Amino acid sequence: MSFQRALVTGGAGFIGSHLVERLLEQGLSVTVLDDLSVGRREHLPTEARLVVGNVCDPDAVRQVVDGADVVFHLAAHVSIRASMQGFLHDAQVNVMGTVNVLDACARAGTVRKFICASSMGVYADAPSAEPISEEHPTRPASPYGVGKLASERYVQLVSREAGFESVCLRFFNTYGPRQSYTPYVGVATIFVRRLLAGQRPVIFGDGEQCRDFVNVQDIAQANLLAMQHDGVDGEVFNVGTGRGTTVNRLATMLCARLAPGLKPSYLPAHAGELRYSVASIAKARRVLGYEPEGDLERDLDAVIGWCKEQR
Ligand SMILES: NC(=O)c1ccc[n+]([C@@H]2O[C@H](COP(=O)([O-])OP(=O)(O)OC[C@H]3O[C@@H](n4cnc5c(N)ncnc54)[C@H](O)[C@@H]3O)[C@@H](O)[C@H]2O)c1
């Protein structure tokens, strides 16, 4: 299946803006719907059409969906920790926003594929740092994870009824340039910012929690593969690297580069955060031909460079 007109919700954000660049390189015309609550206009190439609007606003969504043949739905309120405190807002944006975009797609009649940004937050905590497959139990530990799982189910059901294809991609911890700075999201960016300011990284818990850090370019690539591949309707894929890194290890790598001698400080663990979260990417490899090229240790320089530019 080939596509010409893409809509990317949340396209001015961290992952979305990298995806937009890649879609433009593939020759698609790209419309972005983003309320710029986090995303930034300057993240987008001038060739992309930006419509500033809310995914929860039916009129705004209807206008941008009209004529699109592939939709990448990334707009979301992205924070596990914030969702514990503000689960109403999380659900309004992440669940109702998804439902609203799906409703517009079902009505438009032009959409042939819908690719949904889901998350490792849908999974139950794993017993160890062994990679987990898509068959691992889905028992979210946070409202954010509940919303992502509900979104997946809506996407699969509505797309089947409305007659367009869907793919849900469960992204793991994504790092890279352009990650917005908030105290809640993107541990690599948060640590780099603190170290550049001469402050110690703060670790919640003992730091032995294990994450699958995946380069944003690999996430963008997985989205392209999901668009290009036929025969993946209704499928769910993990998108990570298959390798786990503890938060202590990440802090050690960054301290060594930016502030040798500085040590992290520790605070109590937060509710809702998983202990072990490492993706098995066997299915994405086998079915989509996904092969991550990122290397955390090497690619941290790009994150550091970006954070220095932003200061
Ligand atoms: N970054 C990660 O590690 C990670 C991991 C798993 C899943 N994801 C998912 O990937 C997607 C993109 O995340 P990101 O890291 O690029 O975050 P981001 O915050 O940079 O991007 C989200 C974008 O959505 C926009 N947005 C938020 N609410 C909106 C609304 N109501 N209407 C319109 N636009 C709105 C924001 O302005 C932002 O540009 C999200 O769906 C997120 O849940 C991210």
The ligand as an SDF file (V2000), in Angstrom:
LIG
                    3D

 44 48  0  0  0  0  0  0  0  0999 V2000
    8.9080    9.6550   24.7670 N   0  0  0  0  0  0  0  0  0  0  0  0
    8.7370    8.3870   25.1480 C   0  0  0  0  0  0  0  0  0  0  0  0
    9.6380    7.8010   25.7700 O   0  0  0  0  0  0  0  0  0  0  0  0
    7.4730    7.6500   24.8040 C   0  0  0  0  0  0  0  0  0  0  0  0
    7.3730    6.3090   25.2020 C   0  0  0  0  0  0  0  0  0  0  0  0
    6.2070    5.6120   24.9100 C   0  0  0  0  0  0  0  0  0  0  0  0
    5.1780    6.2150   24.2000 C   0  0  0  0  0  0  0  0  0  0  0  0
    5.3130    7.5290   23.8240 N   0  0  0  0  0  0  0  0  0  0  0  0
    4.1910    8.1260   23.0900 C   0  0  0  0  0  0  0  0  0  0  0  0
    4.6760    8.7350   21.9080 O   0  0  0  0  0  0  0  0  0  0  0  0
    3.8820    9.8780   21.5790 C   0  0  0  0  0  0  0  0  0  0  0  0
    4.7720   11.0960   21.3820 C   0  0  0  0  0  0  0  0  0  0  0  0
    5.4500   11.3650   22.6040 O   0  0  0  0  0  0  0  0  0  0  0  0
    6.6560   12.4020   22.7210 P   0  0  0  0  0  0  0  0  0  0  0  0
    7.6770   11.7950   23.5950 O   0  0  0  0  0  0  0  0  0  0  0  0
    7.0310   12.8890   21.3740 O   0  0  0  0  0  0  0  0  0  0  0  0
    5.9830   13.5530   23.5940 O   0  0  0  0  0  0  0  0  0  0  0  0
    5.7510   15.1030   23.2620 P   0  0  0  0  0  0  0  0  0  0  0  0
    5.0840   15.6700   24.4710 O   0  0  0  0  0  0  0  0  0  0  0  0
    7.0080   15.7480   22.7900 O   0  0  0  0  0  0  0  0  0  0  0  0
    4.7240   15.0260   22.0430 O   0  0  0  0  0  0  0  0  0  0  0  0
    3.3260   15.0510   22.2170 C   0  0  0  0  0  0  0  0  0  0  0  0
    2.7910   16.1840   21.3580 C   0  0  0  0  0  0  0  0  0  0  0  0
    1.3660   16.2120   21.4920 O   0  0  0  0  0  0  0  0  0  0  0  0
    0.9650   17.5760   21.6110 C   0  0  0  0  0  0  0  0  0  0  0  0
   -0.2990   17.5720   22.3390 N   0  0  0  0  0  0  0  0  0  0  0  0
   -0.5050   17.3050   23.6520 C   0  0  0  0  0  0  0  0  0  0  0  0
   -1.8100   17.4150   23.9430 N   0  0  0  0  0  0  0  0  0  0  0  0
   -2.4420   17.7670   22.7780 C   0  0  0  0  0  0  0  0  0  0  0  0
   -3.7870   18.0200   22.4450 C   0  0  0  0  0  0  0  0  0  0  0  0
   -4.7710   17.9470   23.3620 N   0  0  0  0  0  0  0  0  0  0  0  0
   -4.0830   18.3380   21.1630 N   0  0  0  0  0  0  0  0  0  0  0  0
   -3.1000   18.4170   20.2310 C   0  0  0  0  0  0  0  0  0  0  0  0
   -1.8140   18.1790   20.4870 N   0  0  0  0  0  0  0  0  0  0  0  0
   -1.4780   17.8620   21.7580 C   0  0  0  0  0  0  0  0  0  0  0  0
    2.0770   18.2700   22.3540 C   0  0  0  0  0  0  0  0  0  0  0  0
    2.1160   19.6790   22.1260 O   0  0  0  0  0  0  0  0  0  0  0  0
    3.2980   17.5580   21.7920 C   0  0  0  0  0  0  0  0  0  0  0  0
    3.8070   18.2450   20.6570 O   0  0  0  0  0  0  0  0  0  0  0  0
    2.8770   10.0160   22.7070 C   0  0  0  0  0  0  0  0  0  0  0  0
    1.6580    9.4230   22.3240 O   0  0  0  0  0  0  0  0  0  0  0  0
    3.4940    9.2250   23.8470 C   0  0  0  0  0  0  0  0  0  0  0  0
    2.5300    8.7490   24.7540 O   0  0  0  0  0  0  0  0  0  0  0  0
    6.4250    8.2570   24.1150 C   0  0  0  0  0  0  0  0  0  0  0  0
  1  2  1  0
  2  3  2  0
  2  4  1  0
  4  5  1  0
  4 44  2  0
  5  6  2  0
  6  7  1  0
  7  8  2  0
  8  9  1  0
  8 44  1  0
  9 10  1  0
  9 42  1  0
 10 11  1  0
 11 12  1  0
 11 40  1  0
 12 13  1  0
 13 14  1  0
 14 15  2  0
 14 16  1  0
 14 17  1  0
 17 18  1  0
 18 19  2  0
 18 20  1  0
 18 21  1  0
 21 22  1  0
 22 23  1  0
 23 24  1  0
 23 38  1  0
 24 25  1  0
 25 26  1  0
 25 36  1  0
 26 27  1  0
 26 35  1  0
 27 28  2  0
 28 29  1  0
 29 30  1  0
 29 35  2  0
 30 31  1  0
 30 32  2  0
 32 33  1  0
 33 34  2  0
 34 35  1  0
 36 37  1  0
 36 38  1  0
 38 39  1  0
 40 41  1  0
 40 42  1  0
 42 43  1  0
M  CHG  2   8   1  16  -1
M  END
$$$$
